[in-house]
Amino acid sequence: MNIISKASEPISEKTYRSLKDRLSYSTLKDFDKDRMKFYKEYILKEGREFVPNNDTINGSLVDCSLFTKEDFDLKFTIAVAEKPSGQMGELCDNLIAITNKYAVKIDPEDEYSPVDITVDFETIFREAYLDLIKKDKFKGKSIDKVAEMFEKDDDAEAFYQEGRDSIGKQIVTVSQTTYCDKLVTDALNSPFEAGEILRMESSSNVEVLNQLIILFEFEGNPMRSMLDKVIVDHIKKVVKPYDLKVTWENETFDYNFLKMKYYIQLGVYSLAIRYWIENYRPELKDYIVEDFCFITIDSSGKTVPLVYKTSQEWIDKSIEGFTTTSGRRYKGVRELISEINHHLETGNWMISKENYKNNGKVILKENWM
């Protein structure tokens, strides 16, 4: 993977997310979950349709409202057309996601360039239909029948066309923005620590950096990260890094920390903030970097936001990996990068690094239960 931007260059979030040649928390997580999907998306550069659900939409809206409110119109389009309910609504989401996959900028140098759709609508519709059939949707209905249903549903055609005309943006409804505005208002009004952190703004003695993009290197590997909030207290000489999560499991985040592989994010972001200080903010070298914290907002709005503080032990584990008492191995940042580099060097993605080096022979583990 080649470095394509200097870490000191200011870039937009949209440009940041397009830097596929840099490793990130998301790419490492994707590799850890499914090596072959990683290979197809990041190495073969095959497009991947992403169908957002309510949780991801809520998270994006809350993030934007709290940290980059001025960018709302660049990131979102408020739907005028009514999204159909049920399976037809799912079909529309799939159609928009797949259309986005086949969209190519007319001017690659222009971040907000108009796009061309490189395949016809029939191809897009067939792909969306087959994907839903795999998920047991539209049971017993042929593609021609579903196409007929789509054509007769005025809301469906209008909603899809609106999405097609807004490629690169996320379509949201008025009700979704209203709901997330309430989540944000409640979070900002919280009397507990999370509310204090989210309300904090820059002053003469405190520097508040929202959505801080850091392009950096770890052992020669180009990487990227975007920290939701970094507070630099110049009086106390401390740097406080935070990430925001909008989740149903607000009071059981420790479970999701492993399930959603947020420990990988902890490792990547901790390495990023160190690099940022050492290379771009050397005046902060004698400041204390406090343990990374996750701020969690309950997407159901039933509980107050909480702050989950990590530790240096967790940071070390997230970088080096760890094994639980039950014998389950969780790979850290260093190990995952090493495995990716192995596959890049050998060109073989159909067998793990460990099994490759053992010539395809595996010893059956005894402590799997």
Rosetta blueprint (number, residue, H / E / L):
1 M L
2 N L
3 I L
4 I L
5 S L
6 K L
7 A L
8 S L
9 E L
10 P L
11 I L
12 S L
13 E H
14 K H
15 T H
16 Y H
17 R H
18 S L
19 L L
20 K L
21 D L
22 R L
23 L E
24 S L
25 Y H
26 S H
27 T H
28 L H
29 K H
30 D H
31 F H
32 D H
33 K H
34 D L
35 R H
36 M H
37 K H
38 F H
39 Y H
40 K H
41 E H
42 Y H
43 I H
44 L L
45 K L
46 E L
47 G L
48 R L
49 E L
50 F L
51 V L
52 P L
53 N L
54 N H
55 D H
56 T H
57 I H
58 N H
59 G H
60 S H
61 L H
62 V H
63 D H
64 C H
65 S H
66 L H
67 F H
68 T L
69 K H
70 E H
71 D H
72 F H
73 D H
74 L H
75 K H
76 F E
77 T E
78 I E
79 A L
80 V L
81 A L
82 E L
83 K L
84 P L
85 S L
86 G H
87 Q H
88 M H
89 G H
90 E H
91 L H
92 C H
93 D H
94 N H
95 L H
96 I H
97 A H
98 I H
99 T H
100 N H
101 K H
102 Y L
103 A E
104 V E
105 K E
106 I L
107 D L
108 P L
109 E L
110 D L
111 E L
112 Y L
113 S L
114 P L
115 V E
116 D E
117 I E
118 T L
119 V L
120 D L
121 F H
122 E H
123 T H
124 I H
125 F H
126 R H
127 E H
128 A H
129 Y H
130 L H
131 D H
132 L H
133 I H
134 K H
135 K L
136 D L
137 K L
138 F L
139 K L
140 G L
141 K L
142 S L
143 I H
144 D H
145 K H
146 V H
147 A H
148 E H
149 M H
150 F H
151 E H
152 K H
153 D L
154 D H
155 D H
156 A H
157 E H
158 A H
159 F H
160 Y H
161 Q H
162 E H
163 G H
164 R H
165 D L
166 S L
167 I L
168 G L
169 K L
170 Q E
171 I E
172 V E
173 T L
174 V H
175 S H
176 Q H
177 T H
178 T H
179 Y H
180 C H
181 D H
182 K H
183 L H
184 V H
185 T H
186 D H
187 A H
188 L H
189 N L
190 S L
191 P L
192 F L
193 E H
194 A H
195 G H
196 E H
197 I H
198 L H
199 R H
200 M L
201 E L
202 S L
203 S L
204 S L
205 N L
206 V E
207 E E
208 V E
209 L E
210 N E
211 Q E
212 L E
213 I E
214 I E
215 L E
216 F E
217 E E
218 F E
219 E L
220 G L
221 N E
222 P E
223 M E
224 R E
225 S E
226 M E
227 L E
228 D E
229 K E
230 V E
231 I E
232 V E
233 D E
234 H L
235 I L
236 K L
237 K L
238 V E
239 V E
240 K E
241 P E
242 Y E
243 D E
244 L E
245 K E
246 V E
247 T E
248 W L
249 E L
250 N H
251 E H
252 T H
253 F H
254 D H
255 Y H
256 N H
257 F H
258 L H
259 K H
260 M L
261 K L
262 Y H
263 Y H
264 I H
265 Q H
266 L H
267 G H
268 V H
269 Y H
270 S H
271 L H
272 A H
273 I H
274 R H
275 Y H
276 W H
277 I H
278 E H
279 N H
280 Y H
281 R L
282 P H
283 E H
284 L H
285 K L
286 D L
287 Y L
288 I E
289 V E
290 E L
291 D L
292 F L
293 C E
294 F E
295 I E
296 T E
297 I E
298 D E
299 S L
300 S L
301 G L
302 K L
303 T L
304 V L
305 P L
306 L E
307 V E
308 Y E
309 K E
310 T L
311 S L
312 Q H
313 E H
314 W H
315 I H
316 D H
317 K H
318 S H
319 I H
320 E H
321 G L
322 F E
323 T E
324 T L
325 T L
326 S L
327 G L
328 R L
329 R E
330 Y E
331 K L
332 G L
333 V H
334 R H
335 E H
336 L H
337 I H
338 S H
339 E H
340 I H
341 N H
342 H H
343 H H
344 L H
345 E H
346 T H
347 G L
348 N L
349 W L
350 M L
351 I L
352 S L
353 K H
354 E H
355 N H
356 Y H
357 K H
358 N L
359 N L
360 G L
361 K L
362 V L
363 I L
364 L L
365 K L
366 E L
367 N L
368 W L
369 M L
